[in-house]
Amino acid sequence: MPEPAVPPTPPVPLTSLLAREDLALRQIAGPRDAGVTIHWAHTSEMADPYPYLLGGELLLTAGVHIPQAAGRDESLRDHDGSLTDHDASLAAHDASLTDSDESLADSDEGLGDYFDAYVSRIVEAGGAALGFGVAPVHDTVPRALVEACEAHGLPLLEVPPQTTFSGVARAVWQLMAQARLAELRRVTEAQQSLAAAAARPDPVPAVLRQLAQRVGGRAVLYGPDGARIAEAGREQPEEAMAPLAELAAVVTHRSTTTATDTAAGVHLAAYALGAGQGFALGVAAPQRDPADHTIASVAAVLLTLLTGEHQSGTGAARSSALVRLLLGATPEEVAPLVGAGRAVVVHARPEAQSADAMAASALGAALGSPLVDLADGTVRVLVAADREVDAHPGWTLGVSAPAAPADWPAADAQAARALARARATRTPLIRHGARPALTDLFPPQEAAAHARALLAPLNPVLIETLRTWLSLHGSWDRTAVALSVHRNTVRQRVARCATLLNTDLDDADVRMELWFALRQV
């Protein structure tokens, strides 16, 4: 079963949806454990809904797609019941009943095959549950569907006539909103308590105690040599603590900054503190959800400041670098002061809410870099080129190609374009391509001159719109998302470009030439 492409909201337990008295839903097949969760509700009458499912859905159907054999099935059952009630007619219609029974058996077998294929496709797509409306098409849930859901382990809900599918979908989103609000409240309270702990006279032990309390487990600070410097919280079995120490070694000696695992039924996570300081935070807890990850990331940021900043003196070095930049020094001259050489530029935006300073710092710590900037809702991070940048839950990232300090402005533009493409395509992370391009075959001066002449009729807004539109293969909707404008605005701008350039933008050769020119400006 594929992992569902879940939205940035907490899932809804199926039991919570069944508990809504106003819906009067009833589960009639499939597993009834509390671990079944719903990520969204979707209505479809397709005989094969697989292409339209992302995973984690409560799929709602009224059975319009069921073959006509289902209708014969019900009529034959009614006929069978009528014959049973009229004993005087049984003998006279014995032969007719036999033929009806044979047709009924064939119908059941045909429907059984149909529903088996139908349910198996839902399960294959990652669907979480199936809701069947008993009106207005069908008076009851087909028995063959119940048997198929039971066989494939798919929860089947009976939706009564008085409950609309839109009402079920609204209930799912209401429960999601309640869960999201509770999650945000929990994270906010944890941030406040962790910040207060960091201001205590014994900040490191206080932060570890607060973190352990918030996640209901154990928090450990590991030193550069792997020794436990401080720890707090509930004792965990040694079968879990030994793998936790190994995770801490992974994040301190390799390019990754976070690592997770499970041992002895305990969820483990390790976070590298700072860039190359050798400290690591380990967390062992009975459960792990996105809120736990956020809380632990905040604690990692605070512990980074407490264990690395003052010991290494990087704060003074950064201050010196800033002063030199303001006084006219070049980036390559001040890069050594902040420990930066060849680096990639990362642009990031959170998926659910606007970024704040704490979230930006947490992302920087997760990427292993203290060089973080937050402006206009976008977080920019300079990450050493030898560190691997991976996708992070709750964030959309665009990553540049590795660049020397003198080329960082160009890398910044690459990361911005990669982020715009990632947001438009709803992809967690997109990297700027670094392979040799067609432009490498032409002298840069001649290519730039050709680009300026070709694009001279267009203003900067039209140039950026055309660039984005071409990069997204002419998609109006995705271009609108990337540029944060209405799709009609995109259409008007592209039409204006075609008019000013006096060319056909549907021509592949024209698009290729324009894309070549746009790469030069």
N, C-alpha and C positions, 0 to 999 in steps of 0.2 A: 504494500500500500504506500503511495507516495506521501511525503511530508506535505501537509496543507500549506498553501501560501497565505499564512494567517495575517489578518489586519493588525494594526498596532493597538488592539484593545484586548482586554482579558476575555477568555472564552467563557461560555455559559454552561454550567453543568446541566445535563439533560434532566436530572432530578428536579432542578429549580424550575424548569419550564413545565414539567409535569405537575408541580405543586401549585401552579397558577389555577385557582378555582374558576376564574372567569373564562379560561380557555376550555376546561373540561376535557383535556387530552387524556387518552388512555393507551398505555403501552400493551400491545397484544402479542409481540414476538421480539426475539433478540435478547441480548444480555441486558441485565438490569443493574449492573454495578455502577457505583458513583463515579467511575473514571471516565464515562462517556461525556464529551464536551462538544458544544456547538459554537462554531465561529461565525456563522451567518445563516440566514434562511433564504432559500431560492425556490421559485415555482417553475416547474417545467412539465410540459405534456409530451415531450419528445420520447419516442420509443427507445432511443439510445442517448441518455443525457451526458454520457462520458465527456464529449468534447466541450461541454459548457460548464463543467464543474472544476473548481480549483482545489477542493478538498476541505473537509471540516464542515460541510453544509448540512442543514436539515432540509432535505429535498421534499417539496410539497407537490402532490399531484392529485387530481380528481379522477384519474383513470381514463381520460379521454383517449389515450393512446392504446388502450387494451384492445386486442382484435375482437371482431364480432363474435368469435367463439364464446366470449364471456357472456354475451347476451343469450346465446343458445343455452349456455350452461344454466343460467338462472331460470329460463323458461322451462327447461327440462326438469329442473328441480321442482318448480311449481306444479308441473304436470305430474311428477312422481308423487308429490304430496296430495294432489287432488285424487289420484287413483287410490291412495292409501285410505282416504276418508270415505270413499264410496265403495264399501265392500261388495255391493251387488254388481258393480261394474267391473270388478277385478277379473273375473273369469272371462267376460266378454272381450276385455282389452288385453288379455294376457300376451298375445303375440305383439300387439302394439307397444306394450310396456317393455318387452324384451328388446325390441328395436331401439326404443328410447334409451334404455340402459346402456346399450352398446354405443349409441351416439354420445351419451353423457360421458362414458369412459374415455372415448376418443377425444372428446372436448377437454376433459380434465388433463389428459396426457399432453395435449397440445398446449394448453395454458400453462401446465407445469414447466414445459420446456421454455416457453416464452418468458415466464416470470423468473426462472432460474437464470436465463441470460440477462434479463433486465437488472436483477438484483446484483448479479456478479459484476456488471459494468459499474454500478454505483459504488460497490466496495472497492473495485479496482481504481476508481477515480479518487478514492479517499473520502467519500461521503460518510458523514457521521450517523445519520438516521434518516428514515423515510416517514413522511406523514401522508396518510391517505384520507382524502375527504369523502365521506360516504354520501354526499349529495352534491349536485343534482344528478350525476350520471349513474352512480351505483348506490344501492340501498345498504349493502354490506361490503366489508372488505373481502375480496376473493380469497377463498381458502388456499388456493395454490400460491398466492402471494405471501400469505402468512407462513406457509411451509418453506418457501424459498428464503425468506428473511431469517427464519429460525436456522435453516441449514447453513447460511453464509454468515451468521452472527451479526446481522444488521438490525438495530432497534427499529421496530415498526410501530408507529403511533396511529391511532384512529382519531381523526378530526371530526367532531360531531357537526351536524348540519348548521347549528347556530353559530359556529365559529368560522370566521372568514380566514383565508390564508394571509391577507394583509394584517389581520389582527394578531396572528401567530408571529409574523415577521416583526410587527411593532413590539410585541412582548419580548422577542429576542433582543432587539436593540435597547429596550428599556433596561433589561437585566444587564446588558453589556455596559450601559452608561452608569448604572449603579456600581458595578464591579470596578469600572475605570475610576470613578470618583473615590471609592474606598482605597484603591491602589495609590492614587495620587496623594490622598490624605496620609496614607501610611508612609510614602516616600518623603513627603514634606516634613512630617513629624520626625522621621529618622534623620533627615538632613539637619534639622534644628538641634536635635539632641547630640548628634556627632560634632557639630560646630561648637556647641557648648562644652562638650568633653575636651575638644582640642584646646580650649582656653583654660583648662584646669592646670594646677601646678604640676600634676603628673599626666601630661596629655596623652602619651602613647598608651599606657595601660587603660586610661579612661576611654579612649576611642575604641580599643579592642573590646572592652566590657560592653559599651553601647552597641557595637556591631554584633557581638555574640547574642546579646539580648534581642536585638531586632530580627535576626534571622533564626533564632531559636537553636543555635548550635555552638560551635567553638571557633574562635578566631586566633590565629597565631602569626606573630611577626618573626620572619626568618632573617638571619644576618647573612652577610656575603659568604660565610663559610658553611651555611646551611644550618647553623645552630639556632635553637629557639630562643630568641631574645626576650620575648614576652608573649603571654597567652591568657585567654580568659574564656569563660563560658562553660557549657556542659561538657563533661568528659565524653570522649568518643572512643570506640574500640580501637585497639592498636592496628587491627586489620585495615582501618580507614586512615589512621594518622600516618602510617609509613608511606602509603601512596601519595598522601598530601605533601609530605616532604619531597617526594620525587617530582611532583608537579611544580613545587616552588623552585627546584633546581632547574627544571625545564625553562621557566620564564626568566630566570636570571642568567642563564648561560646560552640561550638561543635567541633567535630573532623575534619569536612570538612574545607578546606581552601579557596574554591571558591564556589559561588552560583549564579545562574541566574534565572530570572523570567521576565515576561512581565505584565505590568499594564497600563491601559489607552492608549494602543497602543505604549508604550515606553518600550524599551528593557533595563532591569536592570541587573547589575552585581556587586558583592561584592567580595573583596579580603582581606583575613587576612594579616596583616603586621607583619612579624616576627613570632617568636614562643612564644606564650603566653603573648605578650605584651599588648593585648587588643585593639590595634588600627585596623582600617579597612578602606579600600578605597571603595567608592561606585561610580558607573558610571551609568548615565541615558542618553540614546541616542536614536534617532529615528530608527537606524538600528544597526546591529551587525554582523560582519563577522570575519573570522579568523585573519585578519590583526588588527582589533579593539582589539581582545583578546590579541594579542601579544603586542600591544602598551600599553594597560592597565597593562599587566604583568610587562613590563619594568618600568612603573611608580610606580607600587607596590614595586618593588625591591628598587628603589631610595627612596621612602617614608619610607620603612623599615629601610634603613640606616639612614635616617634623623630623624626618630622618636624613633627608638629603640636602635640602637647601642650605641650612646653616652649616652643616659639616663640610660641604664641598666648596662653599664660597661662590657658587654660580650666580647668586643674586647680585653680588658686586660686579661680577664679570659682565652680566647682562646690562647693568646700569652703565658700565663703561662703554660697552658696545653701542648703546643707544646714544650716549653723548657724542661719540665719535661720528656716528651717522648724521646726527644733527649738525655737526660742525664740518660736514663735507666728505667724510671718508666713504669709500666704496664698500659694497657688501662683501667682496672678497677680502678686503682688509680687516673687517671686524668679525668675519665668520669664525676664525680660530678662537676668539674670546668666548663664544657661546658653544664651542665644541661642535660646530657644524662645518662639514665639508660638502661633498656631493650629497644631495638630498632630493627627496620628492616633495612636492607641495600637495597637500590634501585639502580639498574643500568638502565641507559636510553640512548637512541640514538635518535636524530631527524630523521624524515622520509624523509625530502626533502633535507636538506643541512647539512654540518658539524656543530657541536656545537661550540659555542664560549663562552667566559667568561660571557658575558651578558645573553646569553640564558641559561647557566647553573645556574646563579644566579636567573633568573626568574623562572626556574623550582623549585629550592630550595625554593623560596618564596611561590610558588603555593603549594608545599608539606608541607609547614610550618616548614622548617628547615633551619638554616643558615650553617649547616655542609655539604658543597658541595665541591666535587673534580672533576676536569676535566682533563682527561688524555687519549691520543690516540683516541679522538673522542667520548669517553664514559663518561657520567656524573654519578658520584656516590654520593648518598645522604644518610646520616644517619637520619632516621625519628623515632621519638618516637613511641614505640609499640602501644600506645593507640590512635594514629592518623590513620584514615583510608586513605589508599593510593588508589586513583582512577585513571583511565585512563585520560590522558591529550591530547587534540588535537595536532597533529603534532609530537607526541613522541611515541616511543615503549619502554615499561617498563618491567623489570624483578624484582620481589620482593622476598626477602628471608623470611624465617620463623623468628618470633621474637627471639632475642638472647640477652644474657647478654654480657657485654663488653668483657669478656674473650673469648667468642665464636664468636666475630665479624668477625675474619678471615674466619671461616667456613661459616658464613652467607654471606660474600662477594663472596665466591665461588658459593653458592646457587643462589645468585642474578645474577651472570654472566651466569650460565647455564640457568636460567629462561629467561634472555634476549635473549640468542642465540636461544632458542626454540620459543620465541615470534616473533623474526625476521624471522625465517624459516617458521613459520606458518602464518605470516602476521596478528598476533593478537596484539591488542594495549597493553595488559597487561597480564602477566602470573605470578602467585604466586607459590613459591616452596611449594610442599605438606608437611603438618605438621602432617599427621595422622601416627599412629604407623606402622612401616614397618616390613618386614620379618626379617631384620637384628636384630631387638630387641629380637628375639627368641634365638640368639646364643651369646656366650661370645665374646666380641669384639676382644680379642687377637686371638682366634681361627679363627674367620671370616677373620681378616686381614691377618693371616698367609696363609690361604687357597687362598685368593685373590692374594697375592704376588706370590705364587707358580704357580697358574693357568695363570697369566698374565706375568710371567717372560720373555717369548720370545719376548714380544712386547716393543717397545720404546715408549717414552711419546707421540710422534705424532700419532702413531698408536692407542694407548690407547684412546686418546681424540677423534680420528676419529670414533673408534668403539663405544665409549660411545654416541656420538652424533647420529650416524647412528641408534643405537638401540633405543635411546630415541625418534626418529622420525619414528619409525616403518619401518625401512629399506628403507626410501625414499631417492633416490640418489639426486634428485633436491633440496629438502629442506635441506639435510645435506650439500650440496655444498654451499647453501646460508648461513647457520649458520657458516660454517668454512671459508667462503670467498675464496673458491677454485673452480676449474672446476669440473663438475660432473664426468668426466673421472678419475680425480685424486682420487675422493672418491672411485670409483669402484676399482682402482688399490690398494689403501690402504686396503680396506676391503678384497679383494682377498688375499693380502699379510698376513693379520691377519688370515684368514682361513688356509693358508698354514703353517704358523708358529705354530698355535695352533693345526694343524692336526685334524680339526673338520669340521662339516657341519653347517654353519651359517644359513641355511634354517630350521634347526630343532628347534622347539619351546622350547624343553627342554634345548638344548645347549644355546639358547638365554637367557633363564631364569637364567641359572647358570652363564653365563658371566655377565649379568646385576647385579646379586647379588655381584659378585666379583668387578665389576666396582664401585659399591656404597661404597666399602671399601677403594678405593685408590683415 
